[in-house]
Amino acid sequence: MPDLSDPRIAAVDVAQAPYWNLTCPWEWSKYSCAHQEQAERARAALLYSRDILEGGGCTLDPFDGEAFIRLLGTRKLVFAGDSLSRQNFISTACLLHASPRVAVVEDRIKWYTDWPCHGTRNCIRGGAHSGFIGGCVRFALDGESDAGELTVCFNPAERGVPVDAIAARHALVPRRDVLVANLGTHMRKNEQAPHVRQVLDKWTAPADAARLPLLIYRETAPQHFRGTSPAGEYDAVAAIGAACQATIDLDAYSLSTPERRGLAGRVPFVAANPWSAEAGALHVAAGVLGVAKNTQDCTHWCLPGVPDVWSAQLFNYLRAHLAALEAQEFAS
């Protein structure tokens, strides 16, 4: 697992990444470590994704934009959740945009007109590459109309997963369109387990199956704050001024543990955390979080980086299990 002392980092050319330094239309400037003048961290994040996808005995194939569109065809793929689900959306959309034969048919991203910069470097305060609320992008393959047009969306949902409301808002076709959801980091510890139970009950109820889209749960990614928690969870006092810690105890993480115990093996589940517990050096890090001045951002990830592995996981999962999901079966 690369960290900022890895000697290989110096040889990494970030410009060879599929997208970097706002070359993708939907990159948010605060997530681009290259744009934030964190070149070393940007190279480490790219090296991480290459290590995961190309080495270490990993069985994941890299994200293939053309194959992704051929696989899903004329469907909608909606990412619903908090800002980490937004990062998953950004990664998937940018990887599609970087594919040579993939064309953008329609771009309906709702950018902020006035984004508070919270002290980040080179902040873009409004419009493209500023913060965005949500929206959709429609993709197609050049010269291959039979492949269909894939619509990829982000729907903010920070406290729970209102499946019915999201499905209605995006007019998702039952048993065909895909919703990738996540409860996220905004849940209080005493809320997580009941919400996990609600997800399980809703997603596995036979009466709901025929009218819901294909549902996939992405595990809540870990944080790497320094403080009292061995799992790196945010502590408003201890985190002030502290750099992100490199590794955390994933088994102690109060948010994803109920998910793994309650959902893995019971609903379609993408385990995003095994590779990210030791990736604390790859967070954006330089930003200010909320009102805690001088606190490094140990929640969000450099892009390109960790979320690109999530996109590859989703591509591999859907390629293996899409037919089973449509037949109301699943694999974890």
C-alpha positions, 0 to 999 in steps of 0.5 A: 500500500503506497504512502507518501514515503514510497520511493516509486511515487517520484516516477508516477506521471499524474498526467497519464491518469484517465483524468486529472487536474480538472480535465474531466468536466465533473471534477470538483476542484477541492477533490483534485489533489493536483489542483490543490497543489498536492502533487505528491499526494496526487501521485500516491493516489494514482499509484494506489489505484494502479497497485490495487488493479494491476498487482497484489493478486487482485482479481479486479479488471480495470474499469472499461468505459466501452464495456460498461455502456455495452453492459448496461445499455439504455439504463439509468445508474444512480448513485445515492448517498453523501459526499463519498457517494458523490465521489463515486459518481465523479469517478465513474462519470470521469472514467466514462468521459476518458474512454476514447469512444464514449461521447457525452450526449447530455450534461445536467449537473447542478453546480453551485452558484456560490460555494463556500471555500472553507479555506481550500487552495485554488477554490472555484466558488461557482459553476463548473468544478465548484460544488454540485448538488446533483444531476445526471450525465447521459453517455453513448458510444460513437458510431454504435447506436445499438449499445444504447445511452447510459444515464449516470446520476448523483442523488444526495441522500445524507440520512438514510436511503429513501428508495421509493422517493429516489426511484420516483424522482429519477423515474427508475424502471423496476428490475432494470435501472440500477441504484447504488446506495450508501447510508454514509458518514453522517449517521450517528452511531446509534442510528446506523444499526436501525437504518441497516435493518430498514435497508435489509427489510426494504430491499429483501421484501418480496412485495417490493422486489418487483417494483424497485430498481436493481439495488446495490449497497456500497460499504461506507468508506473509513475515515482516518482522523487522529483522535480517540477512535482506533477507527479514525472517526471524526473527533471535533477536538482531537482532530484539530491541526492533526494530519490524517493517520495512515491506517485504522482498525477497520473492525472498530469502525462503528459505521461499516461494521453493522453494514458488513454484519447486517447486509453482506451476503443478504443484499447485493453488497460492494465491500469497498473497505478492505483496501482503503483501511491502510490508505489514510495518506490518500485523503484530500487532507489539506482542506478545512472541515466544517467549523473545526479550523485547521483540521485536515480532511480525512474523509474525502479522497484525492481524485483520481484515487480510491473512488476509481477502485470503487468504480472498478469494483462496481463494473466487475460486480455488474458484469458478473451479476447483472443477469442474476440481479434482474432475475431477483437473485444476487451475489455479495 
